[in-house]
Amino acid sequence: MADKKAFDATFKTLRGILKPYAKRLGVQDDKPNQYTVSLSDVQDRAGRPLFFGCVRKGKAYVSYHLMAVYARPDLLKDLSPGLRRRMQGKSCFNFTTIDPAHVKELEALTKRSAAAFNKASLKKILPW
């Protein structure tokens, strides 16, 4: 069973990485167990704001999802082996606790992702 205090602290830290982008992109969910940021000026095929990233507190992990690395895997080229081991799938990082070095690396990755995930660059890769 996961330590609730560690999960809460990890969630708060990861939420803090996404929060600076909320004003420019838009908050879709802000709940005690999930914080989601989406692009308000770009929609998916169903007409919803395009998902940028989120932090979600689950039973076993606190997950940090960053859609830009799914669309642009080249953003991961300088990822440290330690953070790469935290990846599950193509755009999700799982944590029970978080190392300050991983925080700095995720901050830089999120910044690069926000720069790459803008309306002009998305028009080149989205099929709709």
Secondary structure, DSSP 8 states (H G I E B T S, - for coil): ---HHHHHHHHHHHHHHHGGGHHHH-EEEEETTEEEEEEEEEE-TTSSEEEEEEEEE-SS-EEEEEHHHHH-GGGGTT--HHHHTTEETTTEEEESS--HHHHHHHHHHHHHHHHHSSHHHHHHH---
